[in-house]
Amino acid sequence: MSYVLALTGGIATGKSTADNFFKKKKIPVIDCDQIAHELMKPDQASWQAVKNNFGKEYLNPNQTINHKKLGQLVFNDKNALAKLNQLTHPLIFAKTIQKIKEYQNSSLIILDAPVYFESGMDKKNIANGVLVITLPFELQLKRLKERNQLTDEEAKARINSQIPLKKKAQMADFVIANTGTIKELENKLEQILIKIKKEG
């Protein structure tokens, strides 16, 4: 029986760095963002849902989804975001379950789920434990602006579209503050792996 560790946090808190650490350890990582991205490709399920519900004006001339335009809509309109989530989250969830089954011979599986709580995945009992990576708001804002070349307002809208990190930390089994170096983050992750092994 595999132990599934859900890895979540906020946007730009360091989940990808954690993923790389787990991959180096040969631990399988299921990336929900990647699954979401695959499902948004032309003719895939989420792509169909966006086209049918938001209209063809959210498609580029080559038929791919115009993510910038869709992002501007959903990060500034709560109803549109709720609608998009309602359409895509069940599709992502179904694919995630499929992936977990593929790795059932592994003793540990990492489920990188940025919107683990927002999507209601936590209510579906697919993970044995939840790890939240946190950052102070100012540092999160700075990293997000630099990483995605966003304005102050755009970055704040994205951060505010998620449940506050403080609240996520209260719902987690493990919490790591990623305020130091990559090495420091990796040392903290190593400690969590030891803990999980110990507790079986």
Secondary structure, 3 states (H helix, E strand, C coil): CCEEEEEEECCCCCHHHHHHHHHHCCCCEEEHHHHHHHHCCCCCHHHHHHHHHHCHHHECCCCCECHHHHHHHHCCCHHHHHHHHHHHHHHHHHHHHHHHHHCCCCCEEEEECCCCCCCCHHHHCCCCEEEEEECCHHHHHHHHHHHHCCCHHHHHHHHHCCCCHHHHHHCCCEEEECCCCHHHHHHHHHHHHHHHHHHC
